[in-house]
Amino acid sequence: MKVAVTAEGPTLEAAVDARFGRCPYFVIVNLPDLAFEAIANPFQDRQGGAGIQAGKLMAERGVQAVLTGRCGPNAVEALGAASIRIVPDCTGTVRQAAEAFIQRGGLSAAEQPQSTAAPSPLTATPVVTAQPGRGGGQGRGGRGKGRGMGRGSGCGMGNRHRHGRRQEA
């Protein structure tokens, strides 16, 4: 069985990357012997559609399951269309995630691709709990795209005070 693990590096000792479409590497592991192939993610810096393209790449490589931290809804849809199962919330190293997957016996036939909102019982020992330098900037989630700038200073005063200056009514 072939599984792809999202990784920060090209080895079995690399940490699992929490992002599917934007991870630096996919480490494709043959189970149970742990022979592997590392692929640099060509879609990592893509403006949009990284998860969909990464899902297509996994299908082309014959992957049957993806072990990752999380997948966006478009990636979930692309992987589901290719009948690739998703195991979210994986942590630790690539080796730890693959071994935990083996110990659990893989995925049962009843499990279907799911969003990452559901917790996974497959969680290896965390290697990195905080990753400095990531996640800066404005949020992009939801329909509002997280573009609120938080500049209101009127404290419920309508538009009388805006940006710290008194406005004429």
Steps between C-alpha positions, in 0.01 A plus 500: 500500500627850415437788738613861457611693805521878485849590618733787576793312346578213260570224758320266737643702790348828376215650701146457368386828346151605608405629153403272213506723191780726621738253665861510376516124429287193454670187628335202332550195719444139397355308790591297693872505403530884522678534164438859394529761229506874574342748259545876529157660487482697174177670615627631835521864390207497260258792534189278510395141444806345668292237680316395185821467299674314785203263514537427129872436549423249777256320269762487223747344744256226603467615860220334697507718813636839604636554852500871578411767750208644307348535153287778363153423363613507135784257573257274688275500194788429258637217715153355550437502124817291460392266787800605708433485870604785730643453849512848657663627819823303454805631683852384577740379234408339169624166641288536816187585300554204263569259788192620688297444182637143474430429868139607457466266203446778248156636429191288523274480196237697693718809526451750221691818414408760758564861581766576755243619753465142627782391732706200402607227741824480297731745670866423556710666767525869413845614392429869453213668677565859393644611173624858514482708188186337364145624491564872484279734306128533466275195516351368178243259637125518463296702259623832638860412410617637838553850365379692807767754582394584857549875458182615670575721800159655558398256774141492382486867406388445141725676252554803719854391585685313234866407503557713809382825335177681558282507188255776432141376482 
